[in-house]
Amino acid sequence: MSIPFGVAIPFVELLGFTLERFEGGESELHFTPRPEHDNSFAVVHGGACMTLLDVVMATAARSVCPEMGVVTIEMKTSFMRPAVGPLVGKGRLMHRTATMAFTEATLYDAQGRACTHATGTFKYMGRLPVSPTATNALQPPLFTD
């Protein structure tokens, strides 16, 4: 049984990612790609892989401080082999400061082979109150008219 993400992420819901581990600086997500997630070579599109890696690293960062949100600052991705079939993403928080998280993640295919690897830097952000119809800006505008 999967774990709730703790926040609504419509794009993640659309892709069908499930959170299976979320603790102690580690995370694991599962993804069963559909044909519309493939590229012209009939393997999982790199953008879908990068999105999964991004979410895996973000959840690893959040797992030590679930009340905080994170935003991606930078991400480097290496594609090692074509990603086919059900994928498992495993992420790890390598280091954190009061405001930043340094992470890594790897995607594995059904045979346990590493397909894609990434490192990423995330900024911790306080959660802002939201309603079904409105969100608050992360920062006030720098200039007013």
N, C-alpha and C positions, 0 to 999 in steps of 0.2 A: 504494500500500500504506500502510495506516495505521500510526501509531506507538503502541507500548504506553503506557498512561497511567502506568505505574510503580507503581501501587497498584490494588487491587481496589475498584471502586466499583459495588456491585450495582445501584443505581438507574440509573446511567449505562449499564450493560450492558443493563438491561431496556429502556431507551429506544432503544438502538442508536446512540448517538453514537460517532463515530470521530475520533481525534486525527490531524490531518494536518500540523500545524506546531507546534513546541514549541522555540523557541530565541530567545535575545536579547531577552526581554521581550515576545515576540509568540507568539500561538497561533492556530490555526485548527481548528475542529471542523466536521464535516459531520453532518447529521441528515436522514434520509428518513422523514418522519412517516407513520404508518399511520392508518387511519380512527379507531382508538380514541384517537388523540391530538388529534382535532378537537373543537371546541365545537359548540353547536347551530346555528351559522351556517356550518358545514362549512369552517372555517379552523382552523389550528393553535391549540389552546387556549393562552391567555396563560400558564398555569402551565408548560406544556412549553417555551414560548419563554423564560420567566424561568429555568427550570432550565438550559437551554442557555447562556444568557448568564452565569449563575453559574459554570458549569463552564469556559466560555471565559475568563472573567476570572481564575478560580483557576489555570488552567493557564498563563496569561500570567504571573501572579505567580510561580508555581513554576518557570517556564522559566529563570530566572536563578539558581535555588538548588534544584535538583531533589531534593536530599536532605531538604528541609524539606516539611512539610505546611502547608496554609493552612486557616483557617476564616473564613467570611463574618461580617463585623461589621455591615455595612450595604450596602444596594443600592437604587438608584433606577432605575426603568425607565420609558421612554416608548414607547408603542405608536403607530407612525406610519402603518402600513397593515396590512391583513390579511396574515398569513403563510400562504402556500400552497405546497405542493410541497416539493421538496428545499430545505433551508436550509443556508447556510454562515454560521458565526459566526466573526468575527475579533476578537481581543482584543489589548489593548496595556497593558503596565505603564507608567503615566505617571510614577510616582515611588515610591521605596521608602525606608524607614528600616530600622534593624536589626530592627524587629519588625512593621512595617506595610507593606502594599502598597496603592497607589492605582491603580485600573485603570479601563478602559472597554472596551466591546465593542458590536458592531453585528451584527445578523442580516440577511442578504441572501437574497432569493428567487432562483429560477432565472434571472430576467432581470437580476439584479444590483442590484435596487432595495432600498434600506434599508427594513426592516420594523419593527424594534425596536432600541432603543439603551438601554444601561445604563451607569451608573458604579457602582463598588463599592469597598469598603474591606475588606481581608483582614488577618488576623493570622497571621504566620509561627509555626508550632508545630513543635517537634522531634518526630520520629516516635517512637512508642512500640512496644516489642516486642509482638507479637501472635502467637497461635497459632490454629489452625482453630476452637478452642472457647472462647477467652477473649481479652479485651482488657484493657489496663490503663487506669484512669481517667486523664484528662488532668491532674487536680489531686486531691490528697488531700481527703477531706471536711473541711469547716470545723469541724464539731462531731462529737463522738463520743458515743454513748450510754453 
